[in-house]
Amino acid sequence: MLKGIFARQNRSFFGQWWWTVDRWLLLAICLLMGIGTVLCFAGTPFIAKKLGHSSFYLVEKQLLLVIPTFCIMIFISMLPLALLKRLSLLVFCIGFIFLVLTPFFGMEIKGARRWISVLGFSIQPSEFVKPSFVLVSAWILSKGSLVRPYFKELGSHPKTISLFTYLLVILFLVLEPDFGMSFVVTVVWVAQIFLAGLPLFWVVGIGVIGFLGVGAGYVFFPHVTSRIDRFLDPEAGDRYQINRSLEAFTSGGFFGQGPGEGLVKKHLPDAHSDFIFAVAGEEFGLFFCLLIVLIYGFIFFKSVGRAYKQHNLYLLLGIGGLTLQFTFQAIINMSSSLHIIPTKGMTLPFLSYGGSSLVAVGASMGALLNLTRKRRYEDNE
């Protein structure tokens, strides 16, 4: 029966999806989800105890979302392009509404308001705005058909509309404040408008403005100042988290202490989220960490290869934006764990604990699998 379902002659909806989706890319994503599940068992029990719950309370919460996330990913990967565009617009609009509300009505954690309670669930709207904005921006920049009927006063220029939307998103991210997310969104958006034909001169100009924005964040936001100072000068302040993170990697060596045997992780705040890579290093060792890096690298180069073959601008911008966003976030998380860059509260895609992050990344990868499917040229329109 299974042989018939996966046969090349199968012309059913599932059969057509199976023979057009990039199965190597799907396998790499599933491997990351599997590794994330293993690391959830390693990194959350002692955190759950600290919070007054049973050892596997957080594990159970995360596992309850793994299968639905996988189903969401596959569902999105099967959608026709027209439906994918409209779904991304719907998610962006809903996510943006909650993003606007978060700085005013969200829950304050460590001096920032990034979470908001919706029907009893804690949701981080920026996690959903981030990938949906990539797809909406790609739609705007590719043809402008989305904006021409509604924004005649702006000359119906796609790049103008994209800039306006980007500035709105960044404004409310800064209000939270979340500079890490703002930086990722900015880098991806700049890459998209460059691929859409913006001259390099203007891209460099935007880069200079972004550099000045980092300087302004250093001057006006104390927590940004503290993180950069501690990175540049070990004597500038408390380096407890990064010292424990580096200690975890050293303790793990080449092959790790073994599953559940890590000790440093018990003294590392946010080990289950921001520093999950350090947990992987302590319990499974250097070679396991290199495997994780290789999987992220494979997803990046496989997706870039697919983007390079596209003749449709929407597909090019969508694949390029989602790929850059996914891998750039992974690089930031792993680099901060290794003290290559200042620490930043940003999750490692599929590996860090967090419901909003898991579902949003799963949806993002579903869109990537959709955009990288083999299509006839007429299907690209």
Secondary structure, 3 states (H helix, E strand, C coil): CHHHHCCCCCCCHHHHHHCCCCHHHHHHHHHHHHHHHHHHHHHCHHHHHHCCCCCCHHHHHHHHHHHHHHHHHHHHHHCCHHHHHHHHHHHHHHHHHHHHHHHHHCEEECCEEEEEEECCEEECHHHHHHHHHHHHHHHHHHHCCCCCCCCHHHCCCHHHHHHHHHHHHHHHHHHCCCHHHHHHHHHHHHHHHHHCCCCHHHHHHHHHHHHHHHHHHHHHCHHHHHHHHHHHCCCCCCCHHHHHHHHHHHHHCCCCCCCCCCCHHHHCCCCCCCCHHHHHHHHHHHHHHHHHHHHHHHHHHHHHHHHHCCCCHHHHHHHHHHHHHHHHHHHHHHHHHCCCCCCCCCCCCCCCCCHHHHHHHHHHHHHHHHHCCCCCHHHHC
